[in-house]
Amino acid sequence: MEERVWDTLIATLAVLTLPLGLLTGIFVGFQAALVVFIVGWLLLLPLMAISREFVVGSPDESHRDSHESADNSMGALETLKERYAAGEIDETEFERKVDQLVDTEGIEMGRTNETDQSTQESDEEYDLN
């Protein structure tokens, strides 16, 4: 939540500096408008962005954390696929664990063709026709 507040403040400052500078230029004069632009964009905006990193943290950190959890989830999924392929777990166990991973880790994936192909191959093994 605090991150969103800082981002909103920084964006508001960046956007409001332009009309404030223009109004100052119209009603006060060019030199005063120049001061508003320099103070707003070249002093306050960078200071707020730097302050945000110290107070909230870098915006890249939140993305890095989400990528690391996605990598861990995909690693768990790969392990599950390997165990299923090796015959350590059956299809119902595999499906249950994949569903559990999707629910807990938020993996966004559909059923892959690999799963469908392996199901067809196992069905063909037991086909009596």
Secondary structure, 3 states (H helix, E strand, C coil): CHHHHHHHHHHHHHHHHHHHHHHHHHHCCHHHHHHHHHHHHHHHHHHHHHHHHHHCCCHHHHHHHHHHHHHHHHHHHHHHHHHHHHCCCCHHHHHHHHHHHHHHHCCCCCCCHHHHHHHHHHHHHCCCC
